[in-house]
Amino acid sequence: MSQEQYLKMLEREIQKINKKIDLKILQGEKYFKEAREHKLLLQKVRYHSKGRFFRKFFPSFAVLF
């Protein structure tokens, strides 16, 4: 699985969890478990897209190293 596919999969999972959280909020239920899972998925996205951000905004600097 390529990194792009992995990031898309993570984004889909985040969207699913967001829908669950929204429903629980509307129903007045607690959503601790979903919030924790959402946080972990966001950390994974940030970790795997860190280098992309740097290369996107500083391409000439990245060539030097």
URTA-V29903 format. One line per field, one symbol per residue. ss: DSSP state (A for helix, B for strand, O for the rest). psi: psi as a letter, one per 40 degrees, with the letter a starting at -180 (. if undefined). A space follows every 50 residues. Layout:
ss = ???
psi = ???
//
This chain:
ss = OOAAAAAAAAAAAAAAAAAAAAAAAAAOOOOAAAAAAAAAAAAAAAAAAA AAAAAAAOAAAAAAO
psi = hiddddddddddddddddddddddddefiifddddddddddddddddeed ddddddefdddddd.
//
